[in-house]
């Protein structure tokens, strides 16, 4: 999560804009956050992102544009 947050906003948007890349970034960020911080909501989000990562990546793209952070971060 910190790696993603340290990137410039343009890089974050580009990573979430490319379909295959956004799924990999979502999986990496969500699972690493869950393993570092734990929590039931983070576990559920990690599982949902693993299955529906492409759709969730597009939602996160819009969320990053609006609020400068990932959804349910």
PDB file of N, CA, C and O in Angstrom, chain B, residues numbered from 101:
ATOM      1  N   UNK B 101       0.832  -1.187   0.000  1.00  0.00           N
ATOM      2  CA  UNK B 101       0.000   0.000   0.000  1.00  0.00           C
ATOM      3  C   UNK B 101       0.877   1.250   0.000  1.00  0.00           C
ATOM      4  O   UNK B 101       0.600   2.202  -0.729  1.00  0.00           O
ATOM      5  N   UNK B 102       1.923   1.251   0.807  1.00  0.00           N
ATOM      6  CA  UNK B 102       2.765   2.444   0.846  1.00  0.00           C
ATOM      7  C   UNK B 102       3.464   2.667  -0.485  1.00  0.00           C
ATOM      8  O   UNK B 102       3.680   3.808  -0.893  1.00  0.00           O
ATOM      9  N   UNK B 103       3.823   1.570  -1.171  1.00  0.00           N
ATOM     10  CA  UNK B 103       4.450   1.713  -2.483  1.00  0.00           C
ATOM     11  C   UNK B 103       3.499   2.417  -3.439  1.00  0.00           C
ATOM     12  O   UNK B 103       3.902   3.327  -4.163  1.00  0.00           O
ATOM     13  N   UNK B 104       2.252   2.003  -3.442  1.00  0.00           N
ATOM     14  CA  UNK B 104       1.262   2.609  -4.334  1.00  0.00           C
ATOM     15  C   UNK B 104       1.024   4.065  -3.965  1.00  0.00           C
ATOM     16  O   UNK B 104       0.928   4.919  -4.847  1.00  0.00           O
ATOM     17  N   UNK B 105       0.929   4.355  -2.690  1.00  0.00           N
ATOM     18  CA  UNK B 105       0.663   5.722  -2.248  1.00  0.00           C
ATOM     19  C   UNK B 105       1.836   6.658  -2.512  1.00  0.00           C
ATOM     20  O   UNK B 105       1.637   7.863  -2.663  1.00  0.00           O
ATOM     21  N   UNK B 106       3.056   6.126  -2.571  1.00  0.00           N
ATOM     22  CA  UNK B 106       4.229   6.960  -2.835  1.00  0.00           C
ATOM     23  C   UNK B 106       4.350   7.343  -4.304  1.00  0.00           C
ATOM     24  O   UNK B 106       5.076   8.280  -4.640  1.00  0.00           O
ATOM     25  N   UNK B 107       3.663   6.646  -5.165  1.00  0.00           N
ATOM     26  CA  UNK B 107       3.725   6.959  -6.590  1.00  0.00           C
ATOM     27  C   UNK B 107       2.991   8.269  -6.858  1.00  0.00           C
ATOM     28  O   UNK B 107       2.090   8.658  -6.115  1.00  0.00           O
ATOM     29  N   UNK B 108       3.397   8.937  -7.930  1.00  0.00           N
ATOM     30  CA  UNK B 108       2.686  10.162  -8.299  1.00  0.00           C
ATOM     31  C   UNK B 108       1.254   9.798  -8.699  1.00  0.00           C
ATOM     32  O   UNK B 108       0.962   8.652  -9.039  1.00  0.00           O
ATOM     33  N   UNK B 109       0.402  10.762  -8.651  1.00  0.00           N
ATOM     34  CA  UNK B 109      -1.008  10.506  -8.968  1.00  0.00           C
ATOM     35  C   UNK B 109      -1.175  10.045 -10.413  1.00  0.00           C
ATOM     36  O   UNK B 109      -2.037   9.217 -10.707  1.00  0.00           O
ATOM     37  N   UNK B 110      -0.352  10.580 -11.315  1.00  0.00           N
ATOM     38  CA  UNK B 110      -0.405  10.173 -12.717  1.00  0.00           C
ATOM     39  C   UNK B 110      -0.042   8.697 -12.863  1.00  0.00           C
ATOM     40  O   UNK B 110      -0.705   7.976 -13.609  1.00  0.00           O
ATOM     41  N   UNK B 111       0.984   8.240 -12.176  1.00  0.00           N
ATOM     42  CA  UNK B 111       1.392   6.831 -12.224  1.00  0.00           C
ATOM     43  C   UNK B 111       0.292   5.954 -11.627  1.00  0.00           C
ATOM     44  O   UNK B 111       0.002   4.887 -12.169  1.00  0.00           O
ATOM     45  N   UNK B 112      -0.319   6.375 -10.535  1.00  0.00           N
ATOM     46  CA  UNK B 112      -1.418   5.619  -9.935  1.00  0.00           C
ATOM     47  C   UNK B 112      -2.558   5.453 -10.941  1.00  0.00           C
ATOM     48  O   UNK B 112      -3.114   4.364 -11.082  1.00  0.00           O
ATOM     49  N   UNK B 113      -2.895   6.521 -11.626  1.00  0.00           N
ATOM     50  CA  UNK B 113      -3.993   6.472 -12.594  1.00  0.00           C
ATOM     51  C   UNK B 113      -3.634   5.556 -13.762  1.00  0.00           C
ATOM     52  O   UNK B 113      -4.467   4.774 -14.221  1.00  0.00           O
ATOM     53  N   UNK B 114      -2.399   5.654 -14.240  1.00  0.00           N
ATOM     54  CA  UNK B 114      -1.973   4.795 -15.345  1.00  0.00           C
ATOM     55  C   UNK B 114      -2.003   3.330 -14.929  1.00  0.00           C
ATOM     56  O   UNK B 114      -2.452   2.481 -15.698  1.00  0.00           O
ATOM     57  N   UNK B 115      -1.529   3.021 -13.719  1.00  0.00           N
ATOM     58  CA  UNK B 115      -1.544   1.641 -13.238  1.00  0.00           C
ATOM     59  C   UNK B 115      -2.963   1.096 -13.128  1.00  0.00           C
ATOM     60  O   UNK B 115      -3.189  -0.088 -13.378  1.00  0.00           O
ATOM     61  N   UNK B 116      -3.910   1.934 -12.761  1.00  0.00           N
ATOM     62  CA  UNK B 116      -5.291   1.484 -12.621  1.00  0.00           C
ATOM     63  C   UNK B 116      -6.065   1.548 -13.937  1.00  0.00           C
ATOM     64  O   UNK B 116      -7.153   0.983 -14.042  1.00  0.00           O
ATOM     65  N   UNK B 117      -5.522   2.219 -14.920  1.00  0.00           N
ATOM     66  CA  UNK B 117      -6.202   2.362 -16.205  1.00  0.00           C
ATOM     67  C   UNK B 117      -6.002   1.153 -17.118  1.00  0.00           C
ATOM     68  O   UNK B 117      -6.903   0.806 -17.881  1.00  0.00           O
ATOM     69  N   UNK B 118      -4.848   0.517 -17.052  1.00  0.00           N
ATOM     70  CA  UNK B 118      -4.529  -0.624 -17.912  1.00  0.00           C
ATOM     71  C   UNK B 118      -5.174  -1.877 -17.308  1.00  0.00           C
ATOM     72  O   UNK B 118      -4.862  -2.232 -16.171  1.00  0.00           O
ATOM     73  N   UNK B 119      -6.074  -2.558 -18.049  1.00  0.00           N
ATOM     74  CA  UNK B 119      -6.874  -3.649 -17.479  1.00  0.00           C
ATOM     75  C   UNK B 119      -6.105  -4.767 -16.779  1.00  0.00           C
ATOM     76  O   UNK B 119      -6.437  -5.079 -15.636  1.00  0.00           O
ATOM     77  N   UNK B 120      -5.121  -5.376 -17.382  1.00  0.00           N
ATOM     78  CA  UNK B 120      -4.413  -6.468 -16.726  1.00  0.00           C
ATOM     79  C   UNK B 120      -3.540  -5.994 -15.582  1.00  0.00           C
ATOM     80  O   UNK B 120      -3.398  -6.671 -14.563  1.00  0.00           O
ATOM     81  N   UNK B 121      -2.958  -4.820 -15.768  1.00  0.00           N
ATOM     82  CA  UNK B 121      -2.067  -4.264 -14.751  1.00  0.00           C
ATOM     83  C   UNK B 121      -2.867  -3.863 -13.510  1.00  0.00           C
ATOM     84  O   UNK B 121      -2.408  -4.060 -12.385  1.00  0.00           O
ATOM     85  N   UNK B 122      -4.064  -3.301 -13.712  1.00  0.00           N
ATOM     86  CA  UNK B 122      -4.839  -2.862 -12.546  1.00  0.00           C
ATOM     87  C   UNK B 122      -5.225  -4.052 -11.665  1.00  0.00           C
ATOM     88  O   UNK B 122      -5.283  -3.925 -10.442  1.00  0.00           O
ATOM     89  N   UNK B 123      -5.484  -5.189 -12.272  1.00  0.00           N
ATOM     90  CA  UNK B 123      -5.830  -6.378 -11.484  1.00  0.00           C
ATOM     91  C   UNK B 123      -4.636  -6.835 -10.648  1.00  0.00           C
ATOM     92  O   UNK B 123      -4.791  -7.166  -9.473  1.00  0.00           O
ATOM     93  N   UNK B 124      -3.458  -6.853 -11.244  1.00  0.00           N
ATOM     94  CA  UNK B 124      -2.248  -7.262 -10.517  1.00  0.00           C
ATOM     95  C   UNK B 124      -1.928  -6.261  -9.407  1.00  0.00           C
ATOM     96  O   UNK B 124      -1.591  -6.658  -8.292  1.00  0.00           O
ATOM     97  N   UNK B 125      -2.032  -4.977  -9.706  1.00  0.00           N
ATOM     98  CA  UNK B 125      -1.778  -3.948  -8.690  1.00  0.00           C
ATOM     99  C   UNK B 125      -2.783  -4.073  -7.550  1.00  0.00           C
ATOM    100  O   UNK B 125      -2.410  -4.000  -6.379  1.00  0.00           O
ATOM    101  N   UNK B 126      -4.058  -4.260  -7.891  1.00  0.00           N
ATOM    102  CA  UNK B 126      -5.089  -4.414  -6.861  1.00  0.00           C
ATOM    103  C   UNK B 126      -4.782  -5.605  -5.952  1.00  0.00           C
ATOM    104  O   UNK B 126      -4.842  -5.489  -4.728  1.00  0.00           O
ATOM    105  N   UNK B 127      -4.455  -6.746  -6.553  1.00  0.00           N
ATOM    106  CA  UNK B 127      -4.164  -7.938  -5.753  1.00  0.00           C
ATOM    107  C   UNK B 127      -2.965  -7.683  -4.848  1.00  0.00           C
ATOM    108  O   UNK B 127      -3.004  -7.986  -3.656  1.00  0.00           O
ATOM    109  N   UNK B 128      -1.907  -7.128  -5.417  1.00  0.00           N
ATOM    110  CA  UNK B 128      -0.693  -6.862  -4.640  1.00  0.00           C
ATOM    111  C   UNK B 128      -0.964  -5.907  -3.483  1.00  0.00           C
ATOM    112  O   UNK B 128      -0.572  -6.173  -2.347  1.00  0.00           O
ATOM    113  N   UNK B 129      -1.628  -4.803  -3.771  1.00  0.00           N
ATOM    114  CA  UNK B 129      -1.876  -3.785  -2.743  1.00  0.00           C
ATOM    115  C   UNK B 129      -2.827  -4.309  -1.674  1.00  0.00           C
ATOM    116  O   UNK B 129      -2.571  -4.144  -0.481  1.00  0.00           O
ATOM    117  N   UNK B 130      -3.913  -4.933  -2.089  1.00  0.00           N
ATOM    118  CA  UNK B 130      -4.922  -5.382  -1.115  1.00  0.00           C
ATOM    119  C   UNK B 130      -4.401  -6.497  -0.216  1.00  0.00           C
ATOM    120  O   UNK B 130      -4.597  -6.447   0.998  1.00  0.00           O
ATOM    121  N   UNK B 131      -3.735  -7.514  -0.795  1.00  0.00           N
ATOM    122  CA  UNK B 131      -3.244  -8.612   0.029  1.00  0.00           C
ATOM    123  C   UNK B 131      -2.098  -8.176   0.923  1.00  0.00           C
ATOM    124  O   UNK B 131      -2.005  -8.629   2.064  1.00  0.00           O
ATOM    125  N   UNK B 132      -1.222  -7.306   0.433  1.00  0.00           N
ATOM    126  CA  UNK B 132      -0.129  -6.842   1.289  1.00  0.00           C
ATOM    127  C   UNK B 132      -0.663  -6.009   2.447  1.00  0.00           C
ATOM    128  O   UNK B 132      -0.144  -6.088   3.561  1.00  0.00           O
ATOM    129  N   UNK B 133      -1.694  -5.213   2.190  1.00  0.00           N
ATOM    130  CA  UNK B 133      -2.315  -4.445   3.274  1.00  0.00           C
ATOM    131  C   UNK B 133      -2.975  -5.366   4.285  1.00  0.00           C
ATOM    132  O   UNK B 133      -2.856  -5.150   5.491  1.00  0.00           O
ATOM    133  N   UNK B 134      -3.667  -6.391   3.807  1.00  0.00           N
ATOM    134  CA  UNK B 134      -4.301  -7.331   4.727  1.00  0.00           C
ATOM    135  C   UNK B 134      -3.252  -8.063   5.567  1.00  0.00           C
ATOM    136  O   UNK B 134      -3.425  -8.219   6.776  1.00  0.00           O
ATOM    137  N   UNK B 135      -2.177  -8.507   4.938  1.00  0.00           N
ATOM    138  CA  UNK B 135      -1.144  -9.228   5.680  1.00  0.00           C
ATOM    139  C   UNK B 135      -0.430  -8.330   6.686  1.00  0.00           C
ATOM    140  O   UNK B 135       0.015  -8.801   7.733  1.00  0.00           O
ATOM    141  N   UNK B 136      -0.319  -7.053   6.376  1.00  0.00           N
ATOM    142  CA  UNK B 136       0.361  -6.118   7.277  1.00  0.00           C
ATOM    143  C   UNK B 136      -0.536  -5.657   8.425  1.00  0.00           C
ATOM    144  O   UNK B 136      -0.095  -5.594   9.573  1.00  0.00           O
ATOM    145  N   UNK B 137      -1.797  -5.332   8.116  1.00  0.00           N
ATOM    146  CA  UNK B 137      -2.693  -4.741   9.114  1.00  0.00           C
ATOM    147  C   UNK B 137      -3.786  -5.676   9.609  1.00  0.00           C
ATOM    148  O   UNK B 137      -4.302  -5.493  10.711  1.00  0.00           O
ATOM    149  N   UNK B 138      -4.148  -6.683   8.805  1.00  0.00           N
ATOM    150  CA  UNK B 138      -5.208  -7.609   9.193  1.00  0.00           C
ATOM    151  C   UNK B 138      -6.582  -6.967   9.101  1.00  0.00           C
ATOM    152  O   UNK B 138      -6.735  -5.879   8.547  1.00  0.00           O
ATOM    153  N   UNK B 139      -7.566  -7.640   9.643  1.00  0.00           N
ATOM    154  CA  UNK B 139      -8.923  -7.110   9.676  1.00  0.00           C
ATOM    155  C   UNK B 139      -9.854  -7.848   8.734  1.00  0.00           C
ATOM    156  O   UNK B 139      -9.462  -8.266   7.644  1.00  0.00           O
ATOM    157  N   UNK B 140     -11.086  -7.999   9.171  1.00  0.00           N
ATOM    158  CA  UNK B 140     -12.093  -8.733   8.406  1.00  0.00           C
ATOM    159  C   UNK B 140     -12.458  -8.013   7.108  1.00  0.00           C
ATOM    160  O   UNK B 140     -12.579  -8.652   6.062  1.00  0.00           O
ATOM    161  N   UNK B 141     -12.633  -6.706   7.164  1.00  0.00           N
ATOM    162  CA  UNK B 141     -13.014  -5.958   5.967  1.00  0.00           C
ATOM    163  C   UNK B 141     -11.903  -6.043   4.924  1.00  0.00           C
ATOM    164  O   UNK B 141     -12.183  -6.214   3.737  1.00  0.00           O
ATOM    165  N   UNK B 142     -10.653  -5.927   5.348  1.00  0.00           N
ATOM    166  CA  UNK B 142      -9.537  -6.030   4.401  1.00  0.00           C
ATOM    167  C   UNK B 142      -9.457  -7.427   3.794  1.00  0.00           C
ATOM    168  O   UNK B 142      -9.102  -7.572   2.624  1.00  0.00           O
ATOM    169  N   UNK B 143      -9.782  -8.455   4.575  1.00  0.00           N
ATOM    170  CA  UNK B 143      -9.793  -9.815   4.050  1.00  0.00           C
ATOM    171  C   UNK B 143     -10.873  -9.981   2.992  1.00  0.00           C
ATOM    172  O   UNK B 143     -10.622 -10.548   1.929  1.00  0.00           O
ATOM    173  N   UNK B 144     -12.061  -9.493   3.274  1.00  0.00           N
ATOM    174  CA  UNK B 144     -13.171  -9.592   2.326  1.00  0.00           C
ATOM    175  C   UNK B 144     -12.847  -8.827   1.049  1.00  0.00           C
ATOM    176  O   UNK B 144     -13.081  -9.330  -0.049  1.00  0.00           O
ATOM    177  N   UNK B 145     -12.314  -7.621   1.181  1.00  0.00           N
ATOM    178  CA  UNK B 145     -11.955  -6.821   0.011  1.00  0.00           C
ATOM    179  C   UNK B 145     -10.865  -7.530  -0.790  1.00  0.00           C
ATOM    180  O   UNK B 145     -10.915  -7.528  -2.020  1.00  0.00           O
ATOM    181  N   UNK B 146      -9.893  -8.130  -0.130  1.00  0.00           N
ATOM    182  CA  UNK B 146      -8.828  -8.852  -0.826  1.00  0.00           C
ATOM    183  C   UNK B 146      -9.373 -10.027  -1.627  1.00  0.00           C
ATOM    184  O   UNK B 146      -8.944 -10.263  -2.756  1.00  0.00           O
ATOM    185  N   UNK B 147     -10.309 -10.759  -1.050  1.00  0.00           N
ATOM    186  CA  UNK B 147     -10.913 -11.893  -1.756  1.00  0.00           C
ATOM    187  C   UNK B 147     -11.743 -11.398  -2.945  1.00  0.00           C
ATOM    188  O   UNK B 147     -11.671 -11.975  -4.030  1.00  0.00           O
ATOM    189  N   UNK B 148     -12.522 -10.344  -2.751  1.00  0.00           N
ATOM    190  CA  UNK B 148     -13.334  -9.787  -3.832  1.00  0.00           C
ATOM    191  C   UNK B 148     -12.440  -9.288  -4.967  1.00  0.00           C
ATOM    192  O   UNK B 148     -12.748  -9.499  -6.140  1.00  0.00           O
ATOM    193  N   UNK B 149     -11.342  -8.632  -4.623  1.00  0.00           N
ATOM    194  CA  UNK B 149     -10.423  -8.121  -5.641  1.00  0.00           C
ATOM    195  C   UNK B 149      -9.760  -9.262  -6.394  1.00  0.00           C
ATOM    196  O   UNK B 149      -9.511  -9.145  -7.594  1.00  0.00           O
ATOM    197  N   UNK B 150      -9.470 -10.357  -5.718  1.00  0.00           N
ATOM    198  CA  UNK B 150      -8.857 -11.498  -6.392  1.00  0.00           C
ATOM    199  C   UNK B 150      -9.791 -12.061  -7.455  1.00  0.00           C
ATOM    200  O   UNK B 150      -9.334 -12.467  -8.524  1.00  0.00           O
ATOM    201  N   UNK B 151     -11.077 -12.093  -7.184  1.00  0.00           N
ATOM    202  CA  UNK B 151     -12.044 -12.649  -8.129  1.00  0.00           C
ATOM    203  C   UNK B 151     -12.504 -11.609  -9.149  1.00  0.00           C
ATOM    204  O   UNK B 151     -12.538 -11.891 -10.347  1.00  0.00           O
ATOM    205  N   UNK B 152     -12.851 -10.432  -8.691  1.00  0.00           N
ATOM    206  CA  UNK B 152     -13.408  -9.387  -9.552  1.00  0.00           C
ATOM    207  C   UNK B 152     -12.459  -8.191  -9.667  1.00  0.00           C
ATOM    208  O   UNK B 152     -12.901  -7.043  -9.636  1.00  0.00           O
ATOM    209  N   UNK B 153     -11.180  -8.453  -9.796  1.00  0.00           N
ATOM    210  CA  UNK B 153     -10.163  -7.401  -9.762  1.00  0.00           C
ATOM    211  C   UNK B 153     -10.275  -6.372 -10.861  1.00  0.00           C
ATOM    212  O   UNK B 153     -10.018  -5.190 -10.631  1.00  0.00           O
ATOM    213  N   UNK B 154     -10.654  -6.801 -12.055  1.00  0.00           N
ATOM    214  CA  UNK B 154     -10.747  -5.836 -13.154  1.00  0.00           C
ATOM    215  C   UNK B 154     -11.834  -4.804 -12.908  1.00  0.00           C
ATOM    216  O   UNK B 154     -11.629  -3.613 -13.140  1.00  0.00           O
ATOM    217  N   UNK B 155     -12.976  -5.254 -12.444  1.00  0.00           N
ATOM    218  CA  UNK B 155     -14.083  -4.333 -12.154  1.00  0.00           C
ATOM    219  C   UNK B 155     -13.723  -3.433 -10.976  1.00  0.00           C
ATOM    220  O   UNK B 155     -13.960  -2.226 -11.008  1.00  0.00           O
ATOM    221  N   UNK B 156     -13.155  -4.028  -9.952  1.00  0.00           N
ATOM    222  CA  UNK B 156     -12.777  -3.265  -8.761  1.00  0.00           C
ATOM    223  C   UNK B 156     -11.678  -2.265  -9.103  1.00  0.00           C
ATOM    224  O   UNK B 156     -11.628  -1.182  -8.519  1.00  0.00           O
ATOM    225  N   UNK B 157     -10.802  -2.611 -10.036  1.00  0.00           N
ATOM    226  CA  UNK B 157      -9.752  -1.695 -10.471  1.00  0.00           C
ATOM    227  C   UNK B 157     -10.309  -0.443 -11.124  1.00  0.00           C
ATOM    228  O   UNK B 157      -9.796   0.654 -10.903  1.00  0.00           O
ATOM    229  N   UNK B 158     -11.348  -0.595 -11.920  1.00  0.00           N
ATOM    230  CA  UNK B 158     -11.984   0.569 -12.546  1.00  0.00           C
ATOM    231  C   UNK B 158     -12.666   1.443 -11.500  1.00  0.00           C
ATOM    232  O   UNK B 158     -12.630   2.669 -11.593  1.00  0.00           O
ATOM    233  N   UNK B 159     -13.284   0.819 -10.512  1.00  0.00           N
ATOM    234  CA  UNK B 159     -13.905   1.578  -9.421  1.00  0.00           C
ATOM    235  C   UNK B 159     -12.835   2.346  -8.654  1.00  0.00           C
ATOM    236  O   UNK B 159     -13.026   3.511  -8.305  1.00  0.00           O
ATOM    237  N   UNK B 160     -11.707   1.685  -8.393  1.00  0.00           N
ATOM    238  CA  UNK B 160     -10.613   2.354  -7.696  1.00  0.00           C
ATOM    239  C   UNK B 160     -10.012   3.475  -8.529  1.00  0.00           C
ATOM    240  O   UNK B 160      -9.564   4.480  -7.977  1.00  0.00           O
ATOM    241  N   UNK B 161      -9.996   3.322  -9.840  1.00  0.00           N
ATOM    242  CA  UNK B 161      -9.504   4.393 -10.702  1.00  0.00           C
ATOM    243  C   UNK B 161     -10.332   5.654 -10.494  1.00  0.00           C
ATOM    244  O   UNK B 161      -9.779   6.742 -10.334  1.00  0.00           O
ATOM    245  N   UNK B 162     -11.628   5.515 -10.498  1.00  0.00           N
ATOM    246  CA  UNK B 162     -12.516   6.664 -10.277  1.00  0.00           C
ATOM    247  C   UNK B 162     -12.323   7.214  -8.868  1.00  0.00           C
ATOM    248  O   UNK B 162     -12.306   8.429  -8.670  1.00  0.00           O
ATOM    249  N   UNK B 163     -12.179   6.324  -7.892  1.00  0.00           N
ATOM    250  CA  UNK B 163     -12.002   6.734  -6.500  1.00  0.00           C
ATOM    251  C   UNK B 163     -10.701   7.517  -6.327  1.00  0.00           C
ATOM    252  O   UNK B 163     -10.671   8.526  -5.622  1.00  0.00           O
ATOM    253  N   UNK B 164      -9.623   7.053  -6.970  1.00  0.00           N
ATOM    254  CA  UNK B 164      -8.337   7.764  -6.893  1.00  0.00           C
ATOM    255  C   UNK B 164      -8.449   9.137  -7.545  1.00  0.00           C
ATOM    256  O   UNK B 164      -7.882  10.109  -7.046  1.00  0.00           O
ATOM    257  N   UNK B 165      -9.171   9.220  -8.647  1.00  0.00           N
ATOM    258  CA  UNK B 165      -9.370  10.522  -9.288  1.00  0.00           C
ATOM    259  C   UNK B 165     -10.109  11.495  -8.379  1.00  0.00           C
ATOM    260  O   UNK B 165      -9.790  12.684  -8.340  1.00  0.00           O
ATOM    261  N   UNK B 166     -11.087  10.992  -7.655  1.00  0.00           N
ATOM    262  CA  UNK B 166     -11.905  11.856  -6.806  1.00  0.00           C
ATOM    263  C   UNK B 166     -11.291  12.146  -5.440  1.00  0.00           C
ATOM    264  O   UNK B 166     -11.320  13.285  -4.975  1.00  0.00           O
ATOM    265  N   UNK B 167     -10.734  11.119  -4.796  1.00  0.00           N
ATOM    266  CA  UNK B 167     -10.334  11.261  -3.387  1.00  0.00           C
ATOM    267  C   UNK B 167      -8.851  11.028  -3.120  1.00  0.00           C
ATOM    268  O   UNK B 167      -8.422  11.122  -1.970  1.00  0.00           O
ATOM    269  N   UNK B 168      -8.054  10.725  -4.147  1.00  0.00           N
ATOM    270  CA  UNK B 168      -6.599  10.530  -4.027  1.00  0.00           C
ATOM    271  C   UNK B 168      -6.206   9.371  -3.144  1.00  0.00           C
ATOM    272  O   UNK B 168      -5.113   9.377  -2.576  1.00  0.00           O
ATOM    273  N   UNK B 169      -7.066   8.369  -3.009  1.00  0.00           N
ATOM    274  CA  UNK B 169      -6.738   7.130  -2.281  1.00  0.00           C
ATOM    275  C   UNK B 169      -7.615   6.015  -2.802  1.00  0.00           C
ATOM    276  O   UNK B 169      -8.603   6.264  -3.493  1.00  0.00           O
ATOM    277  N   UNK B 170      -7.257   4.781  -2.474  1.00  0.00           N
ATOM    278  CA  UNK B 170      -8.034   3.636  -2.908  1.00  0.00           C
ATOM    279  C   UNK B 170      -9.292   3.480  -2.067  1.00  0.00           C
ATOM    280  O   UNK B 170      -9.333   3.899  -0.911  1.00  0.00           O
ATOM    281  N   UNK B 171     -10.303   2.883  -2.647  1.00  0.00           N
ATOM    282  CA  UNK B 171     -11.547   2.618  -1.957  1.00  0.00           C
ATOM    283  C   UNK B 171     -11.305   1.617  -0.829  1.00  0.00           C
ATOM    284  O   UNK B 171     -10.581   0.637  -1.009  1.00  0.00           O
ATOM    285  N   UNK B 172     -11.895   1.858   0.302  1.00  0.00           N
ATOM    286  CA  UNK B 172     -11.773   1.002   1.491  1.00  0.00           C
ATOM    287  C   UNK B 172     -10.315   0.808   1.907  1.00  0.00           C
ATOM    288  O   UNK B 172      -9.910  -0.293   2.279  1.00  0.00           O
ATOM    289  N   UNK B 173      -9.562   1.844   1.844  1.00  0.00           N
ATOM    290  CA  UNK B 173      -8.155   1.795   2.211  1.00  0.00           C
ATOM    291  C   UNK B 173      -7.995   1.898   3.690  1.00  0.00           C
ATOM    292  O   UNK B 173      -6.872   1.875   4.193  1.00  0.00           O
TER     293      UNK B 173
END
